Amino acid sequence: MSTASVVQQNRDYTLTSWSAQGSWNPIVFDHAEGVYLWDSEGKRYIDWSAQLVNVNIGHSHPHVVKAIQDQVAKLTYVQPSHATEVRGRLGEMIAEVTPGDLTKTFFTLGGADAIENAMKIARLYTGKDKILTRYKSYHGGTFAAATAGGDPRRLGIEPGVPWIVRLPDPYAYRSPIYSGRTQEEGDLIVAELIEEIVLQEGPKQCAAILLEGYSGSSGIMQPSAVFWSRIQEIVNRYDMVLIVDEVMSGWGRTGEWFGIEHYADVKPDILVTAKGLTSGYVPLGATVVTDKIAAFFNDHVLQGGLTYSAHTLACAAAIANIEVYRSENLIERSRELGKVLRRGLMDLAEKHPVIGDVRGTGLHQVIELVKNRTTREPLSPFNAPFTEPMQKINKTFKEHGLSTLVRWNYVFSTPPLIITEEQIQEGLAILDAALEQADPYYQG
Ligand SMILES: Cc1ncc(COP(=O)(O)O)c(C=O)c1O
């Protein structure tokens, strides 16, 4: 089948996400290995975003491929009230690698439904209604999860569910709260505002604060440790639970098993994860709770279920993934190669004044592009179509064979954790060529 026919058939018979369908003009991918993808014409692309920041162990890893093949030949599916060896084994492995007292997992199909179940569990457990979340956050595309994320992806379904309350962001680069203040000073003020919001909303109505363990697709705006310590205090003081979303920031992405581990004082009551749990080989999500919350459900019904909860293929894929994270030291690797990536991005920032800010850690970084470093005017406006320079950047990526996430004026660098130093330099060279296209638009 010709490439054009494949595109046509996809357009004729399928719908795509987050887009007006008429503008969908996809690349047809044929196969992938490691950090590379090949399109149907044989052109190679470096996967600079690990797709949707999920293919952490890289494409076609033989250990995971074999685990899935072995499992499919043995037992493909049983309904979720039955037990299987892979389900129990995976639950135990998740308890081993997650922080604090997190011990029991409810399995879902991906991030959004794991968030839905986390919110449901928090509401059932506390007997309270409201869930507090950040504006600059994303928690999934289903109805309540989309309301929870303050990111503009919620706008199509507004007003959404009525029990979400949104919180200000620790966005040091742009929030006026930080003007003339250090990151820590600004973070403390944002945390004070959050406590004030809890008081205004009524602590007896507030069930949980839900935050990404390490900020992701909204632009990697991450606070300092003082913010998280204050959030933990607020949660404790008002008998709320802390739900930490590690869908994107889990599994070594930031150089720790989970992003929240950058903050020693924080103890999630519920941790939600997906993406790197299976690196996308089979869909799987997980809502992990503490002993205390799990004990509550010993004599209260856990009101929830999914036909494909704890699917055996997904469990087998996740076990094999965790084995790869361990045997290939991918968590440490992300931490170390993150330093190489950061150095490279800082070098690019010296050369290209359009880079206004570089944020993130490990293999989880973003550059924010501006027209002017003093005014910080974005090179492409928030929540609006790409301006000409961003279109040129995207075109250069495609021409030079680099696939990554670009949103508004952000360009993400979140490659698979198996990337080598040489491959990082290869990606950075393409970023350099793309930024050259944007340089003439700088108004310094
Ligand atoms: C932080 C975060 N939470 C939740 C989700 C939703 O996950 P899924 O797309 O698997 O439903 C995402 C997806 O990007 C995410 O980044």
The ligand as an SDF file (V2000), in Angstrom:
LIG
                    3D

 16 16  0  0  0  0  0  0  0  0999 V2000
    0.8330   13.8000   34.1340 C   0  0  0  0  0  0  0  0  0  0  0  0
   -0.1560   13.0300   33.3160 C   0  0  0  0  0  0  0  0  0  0  0  0
   -1.2320   12.4760   33.9160 N   0  0  0  0  0  0  0  0  0  0  0  0
   -2.1350   11.7560   33.2380 C   0  0  0  0  0  0  0  0  0  0  0  0
   -2.0130   11.5750   31.8780 C   0  0  0  0  0  0  0  0  0  0  0  0
   -3.0470   10.7670   31.1310 C   0  0  0  0  0  0  0  0  0  0  0  0
   -2.5270    9.5500   30.7300 O   0  0  0  0  0  0  0  0  0  0  0  0
   -3.1920    8.7190   29.5270 P   0  0  0  0  0  0  0  0  0  0  0  0
   -3.0060    9.5340   28.2920 O   0  0  0  0  0  0  0  0  0  0  0  0
   -2.4460    7.4210   29.5590 O   0  0  0  0  0  0  0  0  0  0  0  0
   -4.6340    8.5550   29.8700 O   0  0  0  0  0  0  0  0  0  0  0  0
   -0.9270   12.1270   31.1970 C   0  0  0  0  0  0  0  0  0  0  0  0
   -0.7620   11.9680   29.7440 C   0  0  0  0  0  0  0  0  0  0  0  0
    0.0030   12.6270   29.0990 O   0  0  0  0  0  0  0  0  0  0  0  0
    0.0270   12.8840   31.9420 C   0  0  0  0  0  0  0  0  0  0  0  0
    1.0840   13.4540   31.3490 O   0  0  0  0  0  0  0  0  0  0  0  0
  1  2  1  0
  2  3  1  0
  2 15  2  0
  3  4  2  0
  4  5  1  0
  5  6  1  0
  5 12  2  0
  6  7  1  0
  7  8  1  0
  8  9  2  0
  8 10  1  0
  8 11  1  0
 12 13  1  0
 12 15  1  0
 13 14  2  0
 15 16  1  0
M  END
$$$$
